[in-house]
Amino acid sequence: MAAFFVSALKAESLPVDSLVKIAQSDAKKFRLNKADMKRFRKDRRNSNSDFFKPAKNSVSDTTLLADSVYVKAYRLAAYNKTRKRRTVWHGVWIGAIADAAAVVVIMTVYISRVYPLR
């Protein structure tokens, strides 16, 4: 019982910026599963979704779950991390565009050497 009281006291006495730093640190380990990620991709603007609610097993101190500043900072950090995630196909498309641009440049240089302007 005493450990809970000390822990709850700790959550109340931490300054706001350190709570935000702890939340951001905990959110680095956050990752949506495939099914939730598919649902999230349909509406990426919803940062208040229950997808980003901190779980007891993903936080460093469970007493911080009662602190609204911590929960808001965790949700925001988890949302930003998830919003920036890309799929494998994103990399494939970027590579294909880079290859196509390289071919265009090479062909332009080749044609300009074979058929010089007068």
Legacy VTK file of the C-alpha trace (Angstrom):
# vtk DataFile Version 3.0
C-alpha trace
ASCII
DATASET POLYDATA
POINTS 118 float
0.000 0.000 0.000
2.818 2.394 0.823
4.501 1.738 -2.527
1.337 2.726 -4.376
1.063 5.961 -2.386
4.692 6.898 -3.084
4.254 6.103 -6.762
1.038 8.139 -6.980
2.760 11.010 -5.202
5.594 10.795 -7.722
3.121 11.079 -10.619
1.553 14.186 -9.127
4.834 15.928 -8.321
6.614 15.572 -11.679
6.866 18.726 -13.782
4.969 18.814 -17.063
8.035 18.751 -19.332
9.469 15.647 -17.667
6.091 13.899 -18.009
6.139 14.729 -21.714
9.684 13.370 -22.060
8.729 10.144 -20.279
5.658 9.789 -22.523
7.717 10.356 -25.666
10.268 7.808 -24.492
7.537 5.239 -23.806
5.861 5.922 -27.155
9.057 5.016 -29.031
8.208 1.375 -28.335
4.630 1.783 -29.622
3.571 -0.055 -32.775
0.128 -0.815 -34.193
-0.642 -4.346 -35.307
-1.531 -5.015 -38.971
-5.311 -4.944 -38.558
-5.299 -1.676 -36.607
-2.810 -0.157 -39.047
-5.134 -0.908 -41.969
-8.021 0.794 -40.159
-5.807 3.739 -39.198
-4.678 4.307 -42.808
-8.277 4.946 -43.867
-8.420 8.023 -41.627
-4.927 9.275 -40.723
-6.232 12.530 -39.222
-7.816 10.923 -36.143
-5.220 11.403 -33.396
-7.775 10.888 -30.614
-8.443 7.303 -31.619
-8.276 4.505 -29.044
-5.429 3.011 -31.080
-3.006 5.326 -29.276
-4.207 4.814 -25.729
-1.272 3.803 -23.499
-1.478 0.230 -22.220
-0.173 -0.991 -18.871
2.413 -3.226 -20.512
3.849 -0.473 -22.739
4.587 2.215 -20.151
7.500 2.540 -17.762
5.375 3.535 -14.751
1.728 2.455 -14.618
0.783 5.167 -12.131
1.375 7.744 -14.858
-1.684 6.385 -16.689
-3.819 8.419 -14.303
-2.069 11.658 -15.298
-3.833 13.436 -18.163
-0.689 15.294 -19.286
1.176 12.003 -19.658
-1.691 10.325 -21.527
-2.100 13.253 -23.955
1.647 13.404 -24.626
1.801 9.622 -25.126
-1.130 9.667 -27.563
0.392 12.509 -29.557
3.828 10.870 -29.737
2.347 7.472 -30.699
0.133 9.106 -33.337
3.049 11.008 -34.882
5.191 7.877 -34.935
2.433 5.842 -36.597
1.546 8.575 -39.090
5.138 8.644 -40.357
5.330 4.866 -40.890
5.715 3.787 -44.493
5.088 0.481 -46.217
7.547 -1.567 -48.220
5.829 -0.398 -51.391
6.654 3.200 -50.525
10.351 2.341 -50.835
9.753 0.429 -54.057
7.967 3.417 -55.619
10.717 5.833 -54.562
13.337 3.484 -56.044
11.390 3.125 -59.300
11.032 6.899 -59.641
14.760 7.381 -59.011
15.609 4.726 -61.610
13.294 6.313 -64.182
14.851 9.729 -63.559
18.338 8.265 -64.006
17.317 6.648 -67.321
15.899 9.960 -68.578
19.127 11.793 -67.699
21.333 9.130 -69.283
19.237 9.052 -72.463
19.286 12.866 -72.692
23.074 12.925 -72.384
23.449 10.106 -74.916
21.141 11.720 -77.464
22.826 15.098 -77.079
26.206 13.517 -77.869
25.020 11.426 -80.801
22.913 14.211 -82.345
24.583 17.488 -81.358
22.766 20.735 -82.001
24.267 22.922 -84.694
LINES 1 119
118 0 1 2 3 4 5 6 7 8 9 10 11 12 13 14 15 16 17 18 19 20 21 22 23 24 25 26 27 28 29 30 31 32 33 34 35 36 37 38 39 40 41 42 43 44 45 46 47 48 49 50 51 52 53 54 55 56 57 58 59 60 61 62 63 64 65 66 67 68 69 70 71 72 73 74 75 76 77 78 79 80 81 82 83 84 85 86 87 88 89 90 91 92 93 94 95 96 97 98 99 100 101 102 103 104 105 106 107 108 109 110 111 112 113 114 115 116 117
